[in-house]
Amino acid sequence: MRQTTKRFYGTIALVAMVSGLTGAFALSLAKGDFTRNDIEKDEICGKVQESDASFIHTSNINATPQQHIDLTGAAEMACNAVVYIKVGIEGQIQTREYYDPFEDFFGDFFGRGNGGRKRQQIQTPKQYGSGSGVIISSDGYIVTNNHVVEKATEITITLNDNREFSAKVIGLDPSTDLALLKIDATDLPTLTIGDSDNLKVGEWVLAVGNPFNLTSTVTAGIVSAKARNISERSSAGNEISSYIQTDAAINAGNSGGALVNARGELVGINSAIYSQTGNFTGYGFAIPTTIMKKVVTDLKEYGTVQRALIGISGTDLHKYIDAEKQKDPKYNKDFGTNEGVYVAEVASDGAAKQAGIQEGDIIISVNGKKVSKMTELQETIAQYRPGEKVVLGVIRDKKTKSFGLTLLNYKGNTVVQKAVKLDILGAEFKPLSDDMKKTLNLTKGVQVVSLSNGLLKQNGVQPDFIILKVNNQDIRTVDDLESVLKEASKSETNSLFIWGKYPSGKTATYAINLSED
C-alpha cells in the first residue's frame, strides 16, 4: 500500500520517553527503572476474591458520576486483580571501541595502524525491572504494557496473596503498548471489563498498580479528558494516540496497572505520564478498554493484532483551518461544520478510495457514532477487524453523505494475518507492516513478535527485532525465513547469520548454530 506521512490506517501510538528537555514538559512511559535491587513488597489490599469470569468479562453498565461516593469497594476489587510483574533481562555481550594511546604510537611504529582504536567485548550485567498487570480471566490471562515485558527473558507474576508464578508471553503489540501474558493458575480474581466509551469527564476513577515497587497502591482522581492525543509530543511517530487522561497519580511502576471506575470496572490500562521530571506532576494516561478488548482478543486468537485500516491521511478539522489561516489570514472557507476529521489524502489502494471518499471530505461519524477529531476516529476504527463493514458519515460541500466501506489490513486485503512460530528458533514472527517500513525507511523485513526459550533468545535476540537478511538472503516474508532455515539445517555449517535492526534504529548481527542445545 502506498503511504504518506500523515496517513491514518488505524494504528495506535507507542508512547516513547522524551529526555533532555529543560523548562518544558516531557512525556515518559510510566515504567519501573531497571535496577539490581528490588524494594520488598508491601501488602496493602485485602484478601483475594474468587471469580468465575470468562476470558474477558465485559460490562455495559453506564457508570455515572456520583457525589460523596465510597471508593473502598472498587479499590478492594482492583487490588485483588492487579498483579506485580518482575522482569529479568539477561546480560548481553557488547563490543566496545576505545582509544589506546600506546597502541596508537607502537601500532604505527610496528605497522599495525588503526589510529590507536581497539575493540573489547564486555558482558553486561543482568537487569531487573518491574511493572503492573491486570488479571482479565480466572484461568490466568493477564494484560499489561508492551514496554514492561518486551525485552524480558524471564517474567515473574506476584498475586496480591503473595503467590508467585512464571509467566509466558502470548502476544505483544507495540503499536498499542499492550501485551498479553499467561500464568498456569485457576480460580483467579478478575476485574469486570467496563466500557470506556461510557466514561464522562469529571467522573471518579482509581489508578491501581505498583509505583516504585510499592505493590498494591491505590490513587484516586477524575477523568480529565478523553481521546487525548499525546504522541505528537513524543518521538513515537505517526501512530494512534487516544488516551484517557486522569489526575489520579501514576508513577514509575504503574505501567500495565488498572484504571477503574467507581463501580470497580476496568476502564483503562495505565501507560504513560506527562511530566517535567519523569514522575507524576498532575496528569497520567491510560489505554481505553475499547481498544484493549480488541487487542488482547486478537493476541489470544491469532498471536498478532488484526488491524483494520481506512486508507486516509487527515487531521482535526479545526487544526486544518488554523494551519490554512497561518498561510493566509483571509482564509475563511465554510465547511458546514466545526468538528470532524479533514481528509487530506486518500490512498489509491485503500478502503476509503474504493468507497468513494475524496480529499477535502469531513468525516463526522462511524456507524452513527460521532467523531469530532482524529483520535476519536482512530479509537473507533481500532475496535474493528479487516473485512468488517462500517458506514462513514461525511460532510462534502456542506451536505451530509454516507459511505459504506469494507476495512482492509496493511496488505490491502481482508486475509487473517497470523503470527508464525518456528519452533527451533523459539519465536513468533510477522511481516513488517507498511507503517513500520515507512518509519524505519525499509523495504523488507520480518519482525519478532514474541520469544520463548529457543535459539534466538539464547543468543540475545530481543522482541521487536526486525530480521532483514539471513545467510545473505533478503527476508521479506515469514516463508522466506522458513525457507532459509530449512536450507541452513541441511548445510555443512548448520548455522544462521542474521542481520537486522530494532525499531530504535540500532542494528545487530547474530550468528546462531542450529545444533545448539
PAPAFI-620229 format. One record per atom (N, C-alpha, C): residue in one letter; x, y, z. Coordinates in pm, whole numbers, plus 50000, padded with zeros to 5 digits. Last residue first. Layout:
AXYZ
...
# end
This chain:
D522074731252183
D521004725652267
D520104736752316
E522894738651843
E522974741751985
E521814735452059
S522674735851575
S522854723451650
S522984725851800
L522594760551464
L521324753451474
L521444740251551
N524144788151582
N524414774251546
N523144766051569
I524034820951474
I523334810551551
I523654796851496
A525004853151508
A525424840551448
A524864829251534
Y523594884751448
Y523624873051535
Y524054860851453
T523784919751459
T524094907651385
T524204895951483
A521974950651446
A522564939551521
A522774927751428
T521294985951481
T521484973951401
T522164963151485
K518855007751609
K520095000451638
K520164987751554
G516355018051576
G517345021151473
G518665013851493
S514295010651733
S515055022351777
S516075026751674
P513484986451621
P512734998651587
P513435011451632
Y516614970051527
Y515494972151619
Y514754984951580
K517704950151246
K517744962051331
K516514962151423
G519924925051108
G518694933151110
G518844945051202
W521084893051018
W521354907351028
W520034914951024
I522284861351099
I521114870151093
I521554884651108
F523264832250993
F523884845251018
F522814855750991
L522954799751110
L522244811351057
L523024823951093
S524274767151028
S524264779851102
S523414790251030
N525424744150917
N524264742951007
N524104755651092
T527524738850745
T527754748350856
T526644747550960
E526404721250562
E527514716750646
E527714725950766
S522724722150553
S524074725750509
S525134720550606
K520244718550650
K520774707650568
K522224710150526
S519634741650779
S519654729450861
S520224717550784
A519544759850570
A520664760350663
A520784747450744
E517114753450449
E518364751850374
E519554751150469
K515354760350655
K515414746550607
K516714743850532
L515864788050674
L516104779450789
L516224764750745
V514954797050429
V516384798150460
V516744788950576
S512204791750466
S512944785450357
S514444785650384
E511514808250677
E511384793850693
E512194786350587
L511934833350559
L512714829350675
L512694814250694
D509994832850357
D511404834350322
D512294829450437
D507684831350515
D508024819950429
D509494820550386
V507624856650621
V507934845550712
V508294833050632
T509254878950385
T508094872250443
T508564861550541
R511714889350326
R510544897850306
R509294892050371
I515064889050352
I513874883150415
I512724893050403
D517804881750139
D516804891350185
D515594883950240
Q520614863450244
Q519404863650162
Q518394873450222
N522774859450410
N522944868450295
N521754868350199
N521734845750624
N522674838950533
N522754846250399
V519194868750623
V519664856450687
V520514848950585
K518144902150677
K518874892450596
K519254880450681
L516294913350857
L516374918550720
L517084908850626
I514244911851130
I515204904051052
I515164908650907
I513894932251395
I513464930951256
I514554923851177
F512764927351727
F513884927351633
F513374924651492
D510694923851901
D510594935351809
D511764936151711
P512624908352163
P511364910652090
P511404923652010
Q516144901352097
Q515074906952178
Q513784908152096
V518744877452103
V517754884652024
V516614889052115
G520594861852246
G520484876152276
G519504884052193
N520654834852216
N521724842552150
N521534857652160
Q518394826052340
Q519674821852393
Q520834829652335
K516434836252166
K516594842152300
K517954838552359
L516914819051945
L517024833551932
L517244840052068
L516524792552039
L517844796951996
L517974812151987
G514174795252317
G514734789252197
G516064795452161
N511834799952511
N513194795552539
N513764787752420
S510224825252311
S510194815152417
S511644810752438
L509134857452208
L510194847652221
L509884837852333
S507254875351954
S507494870952091
S508544859952091
V507744887451704
V506574891251783
V506794887551930
V510154900251496
V509954890651605
V508804895551691
Q509394907651155
Q509584912051293
Q509314900851392
V511034909750851
V510134901750932
V510434904951077
G511494929650552
G511744926350691
G510644918050754
K511754958450332
K511554944250360
K511694942150510
T512354984450308
T511514978850201
T511194964150226
L512515012150539
L512844998650497
L511914994050385
N512305034850712
N512855035850576
N513365022350527
L510925034050943
L512345030050950
L513025030450814
T508385042550859
T509045049150971
T510545046450973
K507825023950655
K507965038150624
K508725045450734
K507715000150793
K508655001650683
K508905016450653
M505605005750967
M506945004051022
M508005005450914
D503495007050779
D503805018650862
D505215017750919
D503524981250675
D503864992350588
D504225004750668
S505044956950897
S503914964850848
S504404976150759
L506744927150833
L506864941050876
L505744949250814
P505164896350923
P505744905250822
P505774919650875
K506084880251232
K505064885751144
K505754894851041
F506814852251449
F507184862851356
F505964868051281
E507964837851750
E506864840151657
E507204852551575
A510474813851852
A509974827451832
A508764827451740
G512354792551853
G511664796751975
G511104810751964
L513674780151652
L514154793351690
L513494798451817
I512214757051629
I513624755851659
I514234769351702
D509554766251565
D509874760151694
D511354760151727
L508294794251458
L509274784651412
L509914778651537
K505084806351421
K506084801951518
K506984791551454
V503574835151296
V504074821851265
V505174818251364
A500584852351348
A501994851451382
A502434837051361
K498384858351075
K498734850851196
K500234851551220
Q495844876750933
Q497284875950950
Q497584868851081
V493194869850714
V493644869850854
V495154868050858
V492554891550443
V493044878550487
V493554879550631
T491704913650313
T491004910250437
T491434896750492
N494134937550187
N493124927250171
N492484924250307
G496314954150217
G495284958250124
G494254947550096
K498074948950413
K498394943350281
K497354947150176
Y496934959050640
Y498054966450584
Y498504961150448
N493384953050568
N494584952550651
N495724959750580
L490234971950538
L491304963450487
L492464962650587
L486684974650560
L488014977650612
L489024967350563
T484434985150327
T484964973050389
T486394975850432
L481985011450360
L483255006150314
L483644993550391
G479525034650268
G479815021550326
G481135016450272
F478865067550338
F479675058750254
F479935045750328
S476615094650328
S477025082150393
S477775073450293
K476675130550372
K476565118650290
K477015106450371
T475585163550411
T475935151050478
T475665139150387
K477035192350264
K475955182550265
K476445169550330
K479135209350229
K478145213050330
K476955203450336
D480825194650062
D480115206450009
D478925210050097
R480385168050268
R481025172250144
R480185183550084
I480755149550554
I480235162250502
I481075166150380
V479895115950630
V480835125450571
V480105138150530
G479955086550811
G479195098750786
G480165109650743
L480635054150706
L481195066950745
L480215078150712
V479995022450814
V479405033550738
V479975046450793
V481834991950773
V481415003550851
V480795013850757
K482514957150788
K481984968650715
K481564979650812
E485464937050810
E484214942050865
E483804954850792
G487904933150693
G486784925450640
G485454930050696
P489864937450984
P489764937750837
P488654928450790
R487944946751278
R488914938451208
R488794940451058
Y487604974151518
Y487164965651408
Y488304957351351
Q488584991951697
Q487724981451751
Q487254971551645
A489875011851564
A490715001651628
A489894990151685
I487895029851497
I488295020151395
I489135008951455
T487845044451744
T486665037251695
T487055026351594
E490355055951765
E489885046951870
E488715038551822
Q490395071951530
Q491355061251550
Q490855050951652
L488335090151587
L488245081351469
L489175069451485
E489435102451810
E488175095151824
E487965085751706
T491685114451696
T491855104251800
T490585096151821
M490555133551517
M491255121751467
M491395110851572
K487225143951619
K488655145951598
K489305132651561
S484625136851641
S484885151051622
S486355154051598
V482325113051561
V483765115151577
V484065129751545
K479455095751670
K480075108351636
K481575107851657
K478215066851525
K478905072251642
K479685084651601
G477265056851285
G476375065351364
G477025071351489
N479505044251179
N478335036251219
N477425044151315
V481155072451254
V481405058751213
V480275050251268
S481295107351151
S480745096151228
S481185082851169
I482565126651002
I481935131051126
I481355119551209
I485015136850781
I484405125050844
I483865129150980
I484915156950513
I484995157950658
I484275145850717
D486925158450212
D485755153950287
D486005155550437
G489375163950105
G488535175250140
G487245171450211
E489485136149889
E490235146449960
E489335158549984
Q486765112649926
Q487605121749849
Q488375131149941
I485435079849911
I485875091149992
I486855099549913
G484695056749774
G484355069649716
G484685081749802
A485505031749846
A484165035849888
A483745049349833
Q488085030149756
Q487095021149697
Q485675025449730
K489235048649931
K489195051449788
K488135042949720
A489005034950177
A488315047750157
A488165051050009
A490705012650147
A489265010750159
A488495023650131
G493355019249901
G492765017050032
G491265015750029
D494975026849694
D494585012749702
D493945009349835
S495495053749720
S494945049149592
S494435034749599
A494475071350009
A495375061449948
A494715055349824
V493805105150019
V493185091950014
V494135082449942
E494355133050233
E494765124750121
E494105111050132
A492935147350423
A493965154350346
A494405146450223
V489935150850562
V490665141150481
V491645148650391
Y489345161150886
Y489565165950750
Y490425155750675
V486985151051106
V488325147951059
V488435152050913
G485155174351321
G485295162851232
G486745160951193
E483535206051350
E484145194151409
E484175182851307
N482155226051235
N483395230051301
N484135218151360
T480525227450913
T480715221551046
T482035226651105
G480605239350672
G479305235050718
G479345228250853
F482925250250594
F482755236050568
F481375230950608
D483925279650456
D482845274150539
D482625259550501
K487035295950464
K486155286350399
K485165280650498
N488785317850503
N487535316850579
N486545307250516
Y491835334450499
Y491185321750473
Y489945320350562
K493345356250553
K492005358850500
K491225345850473
P495875347250626
P494985352650730
P493555355150683
D497325319750513
D496565330850456
D495565336050560
K498775303450683
K499285305950548
K498635318450488
Q497165303750902
Q498545308250919
Q499185311250783
K494885292750797
K494845306950835
K496255312450858
E495675266250770
E495405274150650
E495375289050680
A495855259151039
A497065258750956
A496875267050829
D493185261651118
D494205270251180
D495465270751095
I492045241150961
I491645255150939
I492685264650997
Y493305218851075
Y493495221750935
Y493175236450906
K492295220351331
K493735221651311
K494055224951166
H489595215851289
H489995229051340
H491495231251325
L489645189051195
L489225199951107
L489715213451157
D492465168751258
D491275175251310
D490915187251222
T493545151350958
T493785158451083
T492465164151133
G494855124650748
G493975135550785
G494345141850916
S494925099250504
S495665107750596
S494765119650626
I493425066450473
I493445081050452
I494545087150537
G492685039450520
G493425043450400
G493315058150368
I491635023650728
I490745031150638
I491455034550508
L492234991150861
L492745003750807
L491725010350716
A492544969851142
A491724974851031
A492204988850991
R494634944251243
R494404958651245
R493684963351121
Q494824919651441
Q494204921551310
Q493774936151300
V497804913051615
V496574920951606
V496104922051462
T498814879151686
T499104892651638
T497784899851617
G497814855951782
G499204858951814
G499654872551765
Y495134849351750
Y496004849051632
Y497484851051663
E493914848652006
E493424840051897
E494434838451784
K495294866452172
K494994852952219
K494654843552103
L495354889252014
L496614883152055
L496394868752101
D492604894951993
D493374891351874
D494674884251912
T492074901352261
T491354890252197
T492104885552073
V493684923552298
V494014911252371
V493264899252313
V492434942152115
V493834938352102
V494114925052171
K489774945152207
K490044940152071
K491474934852060
K490224955552465
K489464943252445
K489764937052309
M491664980252425
M492274968652490
M491554955652459
I489844998352315
I490984993752236
I491534980752293
T488065000752524
T487524998652388
T488614993752294
T489605007252743
T489234993252725
T488594990552589
P492305030552671
P490895027152699
P490575012552670
I495255035352841
I494705029952716
I493275025452743
A495885065453021
A495535051253020
A494955047552884
F497995088853182
F497255084753063
F497065069653061
G498125116653413
G498505103353368
G497605099353253
Y499215147053556
Y498415140153455
Y499005126453422
G500755156653777
G499425161853750
G498585153853653
T503235145953799
T503085160053835
T501705165453796
F505095116853853
F503775122753839
F503765137353884
N508355117953692
N507425113453795
N506135121353783
G509735130653500
G509585116253482
G508725110053589
T509745158253524
T510755150553599
T510755135753569
Q507655169153389
Q508975175353374
Q510065166253427
S505235147653226
S505915152853342
S507225159553306
Y502815125453189
Y503275137553123
Y503895146153231
I502885089553159
I502695101853236
I503255113453154
A501205058753061
A502185069553047
A501865081153138
S499415037153130
S500525035453035
S501575046153042
N496805016853258
N497705028153277
N498985026353197
I494055007753087
I495345002353130
I496325014053138
G490555012053181
G491775015453109
G492985008453167
V488425002453318
V488115011353205
V489365015453128
L487084977653516
L488284981853445
L487884990453325
E484934986153784
E485084980753648
E486364986153586
G484194996954026
G485204986554026
G485394979853891
R482565018254017
R481905005254032
R482914993754037
A484175039553959
A483695038454096
A482965025354123
N486645024653737
N485655034653774
N485135031853915
V490225020753709
V488875015453732
V487925026753767
L493075011553559
L492285023553583
L490845018753594
A495724989953658
A494314992153625
A493875006453650
G499034987353501
G498054986353608
G496664990653563
G500864992453309
G500154979853299
G499104977953406
S502885012053518
S502605007453382
S501954993753382
N503725019153766
N502275018153746
N501935012353609
G506405023253748
G505965010553803
G504475008453792
A506295057453804
A507115046453754
A506715033553825
N502805067353852
N504255068953860
N504975056953801
I499915085653873
I500525074353805
I502015076853801
A497195098454050
A498655097654042
A499115084553979
A494565111053859
A494955100953959
A496445098453941
D493895127153655
D494805133053753
D495025123653871
T493875113753318
T493385114353456
T494385121353545
Q492775106352993
Q493655114653077
Q493035115753216
I492795079852780
I492045085852889
I493025093752974
Y493995084152439
Y494135080352579
Y493085086852669
S495045076752155
S493715080352204
S493595075652348
S496925075251896
S497095080152032
S495745085152080
I498425057051637
I497215060251712
I497575064951852
E501275074251487
E500535062451528
E499305066851606
N503925086951371
N502515088351335
N501755075451366
G506225088951654
G505855088351514
G504355089151495
A507405091851904
A506875078751867
A506475077751720
S508435112152046
S509155108351926
S508635095351868
S505715133952154
S506775124152173
S507485121652042
R503545148852109
R504525154652199
R505725145452217
E501955133351958
E502545144851890
E503575151851977
S500895115052134
S502025110852051
S502695122751983
I498655122152269
I499925126152329
I501115122152244
N495345130052253
N496475126852167
N497755131552234
R492585116652424
R493695126252426
R494825121352338
A490055106152472
A490595106352335
A491725116652324
K489175127852748
K489105115352673
K489655117352533
A490195141353067
A489875142752924
A489805128852864
S490135135153337
S490415148953297
S490065151653151
V488465117453567
V488775117253424
V488925131753380
I490045121153890
I488915121853798
I489395120153655
G491395099854144
G491315112554071
G490075112553986
A493485080754366
A492175084854313
A492265098154241
T495505051454398
T495365065954396
T494055069454329
V496905023954560
V495695029654501
V495765044754509
T499184997254527
T498975011254564
T497785016954488
S500424971354514
S499014973454551
S498754987454603
T503894977154605
T502804969954540
T501444973854595
L506334996454515
L505394996054628
L504094989954576
N507965000454297
N507974987154360
N507124986354486
F507145025154201
F508405024354275
F508515011254353
P503745014754191
P504745025254170
P505955023554259
N501814993654096
N502974991354180
N504045002054160
G498265000454100
G499474994554044
G500584993754146
V495425017854003
V495945007554092
V497155001054027
A493505046254009
A494655040053943
A495295030454042
L490035052953983
L491165048654066
L492265042953977
V487825080653918
V488505068353879
V489645065553977
W484865100153880
W485915094853967
W486485081853911
E484325122453604
E483965110353679
E485145105353760
G485205142653445
G484815146253581
G484435134353666
V483905129553150
V484895138653208
V484375143453343
K482745096053165
K482465110253147
K483565118453212
L482615064653000
L483245073753096
L482895088153062
N481685049252795
N480695054852886
N481275064052993
D483905039352670
D483115049452598
D482115056352690
S484785019052829
S485405032152847
S484685043152770
D482994996052987
D483015002752856
D483565016752876
G484774971753191
G483754981753163
G483914987753025
I485314940053283
I485764949753184
I484614959253152
T485864930553616
T484904931853507
T485384942753413
L488824914553714
L488064926853709
L487074926153593
T489314884653915
T489364892553792
T488624905753811
P491124859354088
P490234871054092
P490394879153965
L491264825353961
L491904838053998
L490874849354005
D490924798153900
D490104804654003
D490734817654054
T494324787853821
T492874787853803
T492204795153918
A497404789553632
A496634790753756
A495154790753721
D500004797253477
D499334784453495
D498624784653631
I499644828253298
I500224820253404
I499394807653422
K500314848853022
K499544837553074
K500334830853185
L499854881652873
L500634871352939
L499714860152986
L499884905552623
L499064895552689
L499964884552742
A500334940852598
A500884927352592
A499944918052667
L500454973052435
L499754962852513
L500424949252494
D501004995152274
D501714993452401
D500964983852493
T500024995452025
T499104999952129
T499744999652267
S502324987451887
S501554998851838
S500585004251942
P503334964152005
P503994976952032
P503154988951990
D501974938152129
D501534947752028
D502134961352058
L502494903352183
L502894917252207
L502364926052095
G501354873252343
G501474882252229
G501834896152272
I502014856552551
I501094851752447
I501214860252323
V504724848852746
V504144859252662
V503274852752555
K504364833553067
K504814833252929
K504084843952849
A505474835453407
A504524838853300
A505174837153164
S505544819053719
S506264822953597
S505244825353488
F504164831654022
F504074823053905
F505014828253797
E503464833254373
E504274836954258
E504154826654147
R501304847454620
R501684836054537
R502454841054414
N500404870254755
N501834867154759
N502224854154687
D497914878854705
D498044869854820
D499474864254830
N498224892954472
N498014900654594
N498094892054720
L500884876354288
L499504880054314
L499394887654446
T503514881754075
T503164880254216
T501744885154238
I505224867553808
I503984873953849
I503744871253997
T508134871353624
T507544865753745
T506344874153787
I509844863553335
I508764871753390
I508164864553510
E512794866253143
E512044859053245
E511024868553307
T513544882852951
T513884868852928
T513274859953036
A512004912152817
A512194902752928
A512604888852879
K511384932252650
K512764927452646
K513034916452748
E508624936852698
E509084934352562
E510514928752555
V507324943052935
V507814929352917
V508514926852784
V506654970152937
V507024963753063
V507744950553037
H505774977552689
H507104982152729
H507564976252863
N503194966452674
N504274960652595
N505634964752650
N501444963952983
N502014971952875
N503114964352803
T499064937053026
T499994946953077
T500454955452960
V496804911753126
V497154922153031
V498064932253100
I496644877153165
I496984889953228
I497354899853119
Y494964846953228
Y495384856753129
Y495534870453195
G494034827353417
G495414832053418
G495874841253308
D491414819953445
D492374809353413
D493764814753383
S489874842153482
S490164834153601
S491164823053574
S491084871353318
S490324858853315
S490784850053430
I492554893453367
I491294895553295
I490514882553275
I494624909653587
I494064896453555
I492704898653488
V496994933053494
V495614931253538
V495134917453493
G500184945553616
G499334938653519
G497954936553578
S503224965053639
S501934960353688
S501204953053577
G506744962353697
G505574969353647
G504324962953705
S510344963053690
S509044959153745
S507944967453685
G513544947853620
G512584958753617
G511264953953673
Y517024940553604
Y515684937553653
Y514814950053643
Q519764926253420
Q518984937453470
Q517604932853514
K523044913053426
K521614910553418
K520864922153481
P525714932553277
P525074925153386
P523584922953360
T527424925752968
T526614934653050
T525924926653160
Q530624918052888
Q529364911752924
Q528584921353013
I532534930452612
I532194930652753
I530824924252773
Q535274931552394
Q533964925852421
Q533704925452571
Q536884958652239
Q536844949652353
Q535434944452372
R539134973052005
R537804968052040
R537894958052154
K540925003551950
K540874989451983
K539444985552020
R542805027951781
R541475022851813
R541525007851838
G545195037951693
G545015036051837
G543665030751877
G545145037351413
G544995050251485
G544765048851633
N545615015751255
N544335016151329
N544165028651412
G548965002051249
G548005012651217
G546805012751309
R551054984351252
R549704978851273
R548624989251241
G553734991351236
G552984989651112
G551594983951129
F555114997251456
F555264983651407
F554404980851284
F554335023851477
F555775020751471
F555995006751413
D551585022251504
D552135028451385
D553605024751366
G551635009351755
G550975003251640
G551505008851510
F552845026851925
F553575014851889
F552945007651770
F550815047851920
F552235050351895
F552945037851844
D548355034651957
D548485044851853
D549955046751816
E548845019552177
E548615012552052
E548775022151935
F548965040552357
F550155032252337
F550045024552206
P546375051052353
P547475059252302
P548755051152277
D543475036952258
D544665033152334
D545855040852280
Y540045041452269
Y541315046752216
Y542445043052311
Y537485016552193
Y538125026852276
Y539475030552216
E534395000352152
E535585005652087
E536175016752173
R532864970852256
R533144984852289
R534444988952220
T530274948752203
T531614952652158
T531804967552181
Q528594928352441
Q528644940252358
Q530094943252321
I526544902852535
I527934905852501
I527924917552403
Q524094909052790
Q524494906052653
Q525974909252635
G522034895953055
G523114904353004
G523524899852865
E518474892053051
E519814886353053
E520834896152997
I516194906753249
I516764907653115
I518204902853122
G513194900653423
G514654899653417
G515114899853274
V510474915953589
V511084910753468
V512594910553482
K507604913153780
K509054914953786
K509644908553662
I504544926653849
I505324919953745
I506804923353763
Y501774922154050
Y503114927954045
Y503924919953945
V498324926753952
V499484918853990
V500764926953979
V494964931154041
V496174937453987
V497394930054041
A492874920054176
A493054915854037
A494284922153972
N492874931354427
N492944916854417
N493244912054275
C492544958454366
C493804953654426
C493954938554409
A489894959554273
A491014962254182
A492324956854237
M488374954054500
M488264945554382
M489474947154291
E489194975554665
E489444961854706
E489384952354587
A488294998054518
A489714996354547
A490044981954582
A485544994554521
A486244994254392
A487734991854414
G485114997954796
G484774985354730
G485504983854599
T485925024554840
T486635013554905
T486345000054840
L484695047154752
L485565040454657
L486235028054716
D481655062154776
D482565053554852
D483375045254753
I480945096054689
I480925081954656
I481965074454738
H479995122254687
H480275115554813
H480295100454794
Q478175119454379
Q478755127654483
Q478935119254609
Q478985103154072
Q478185104354191
Q478915113054293
P478795097453719
P479425104053832
P478465105053951
T477885064353606
T477705078753605
T478345084853729
A478495037953405
A478855043453536
A478785058553531
N476545017253248
N476945031153230
N477195037353366
I477504984753178
I476894993753276
I477425007753255
N478414964653023
N477944976552953
N477274986553047
S481234944153066
S480034950353124
S479674962553043
T482954912453031
T482634926152994
T481364930953062
H485574893053083
H484254895253142
H483894909953122
I487284873252880
I487144887552910
I485724889752958
F487044845352952
F488294851452908
F488294866552928
S484834846453242
S485324840453120
S486564848153075
A484974844353600
A484874852053477
A485404844053359
D484544835853857
D484384826053751
D484264832953616
S486654844354131
S485764848454023
S485714837453919
E487444852454473
E487414843554359
E486404848354255
Q489534876754618
Q488164872354594
Q488164863654469
V492164878554855
V491724875954718
V490274871554716
K492144904255112
K492334890855060
K491724889154921
G493204939055065
G492634927755137
G492874914555068
C496334957755021
C494924954554998
C494504941955071
I498994958755095
I498114969855130
I496664965855121
E502034947455158
E500684942155139
E499714952655190
D504964955454978
D504034958955085
D502714952155056
K508044939154891
K506634941954868
K505894946154993
E511234955354891
E510354944654938
E508904948854927
I512754966454596
I512164970054724
I511204959254765
D515634951954446
D514174953154449
D513734957254588
N518474958954243
N517864957254374
N516374959054365
R519324965153999
R519784952354051
R519214949754189
T516914979053770
T517844980053881
T518224966153929
F515144998853556
F515824986053570
F516914987553673
D512245015953670
D513625016253628
D514215002353644
G508935009253553
G509935008753658
G511325009453600
K507035033353358
K507565020153387
K508645020753492
A505385051853205
A505285050153350
A505775036353389
L507185070252969
L506505057752999
L506505055953150
S506745105552940
S507515094152988
S506625081953003
L507295137152800
L506405125552808
L507215113352845
A507955168252955
A508425156452881
A507455145052903
F507635203852940
F507145190852983
F507705179852895
A510485224952996
A509315220852917
A508895207052962
G512875230253118
G511845240453124
G510625237053041
T514515208752902
T514695217953013
T513625228653007
L514825175352810
L514065187552796
L514255196152920
G516005150152811
G516835161552781
G516065174352760
S513595127652657
S514565131652759
S515295144152716
V510685110652626
V511365122452576
V512305127252685
M509735077652551
M510215087052651
M510955098352584
A506815070752351
A508235069552382
A508645080252482
V503945052552315
V504465064952368
V505905063052409
L502765040552030
L503585035852140
L504285048052194
A499545047451895
A500875052051931
A501485044052044
I498055025251659
I497985032351786
I499375035551835
T496415025451336
T497415020951431
T497385029851553
G494695032651127
G494145025651242
G495195019951333
Y495885046550926
Y495455032950895
Y494935025651017
F496385077950800
F495825070550914
F495335057050868
R499205095550680
R498115086250654
R497685079050780
K501225114050685
K500125115850779
K499025105350766
T503065106050488
T503505108850625
T502355108850722
T501715078650298
T502145092450314
T502435094750459
Q502015049350089
Q501805056350215
Q502235070750206
R500615021849911
R501365034149911
R501045042050036
M500834988150000
M500005000050000
M500865012450000
# end
